[in-house]
Amino acid sequence: MSNKIPCRIEELPFVASALRHTFERDKADFKSFFPKKFPDNTLEILDGKITPVENVIKTEIPTREIKKVTGQILAESMGLRPELLLLEGYVIDAVNLSCGVADFGIRDVRNSLQSGDPESLVNSLGILNPNIEKKY
């Protein structure tokens, strides 16, 4: 079992608070099953870990900056679809490519554009761009 919880960085304070609330609600059950793992000061320990995370998130990712960058990404992404068609045509017609159209990353960019998820778009472009620049 993994200790990782898949979530975005800005969601960490909410996830941590939800876990804290769940522990507080079911504290008796946790203590009865695992008394050594959950000492009496477990809530204080959790609070001591949640507060710094909240402070880091608040200072590193101001909401207005996120909205501004997201808006810029979405505005710029509108022009990508026609460019993807051209790129796909070039990839299909290319000779001696070591990777096919399916592996080139175009589909992931299209899916990201369709879902309207700017973070996914940035990630998928991070895969596509090196394939464009690579000398096969």
Secondary structure as UniProt FT lines:
FT   HELIX           9..11
FT   HELIX           12..25
FT   HELIX           27..33
FT   TURN            35..37
FT   TURN            40..41
FT   HELIX           42..60
FT   HELIX           63..77
FT   TURN            78..79
FT   HELIX           80..93
FT   HELIX           101..104
FT   HELIX           106..115
FT   HELIX           118..133
//
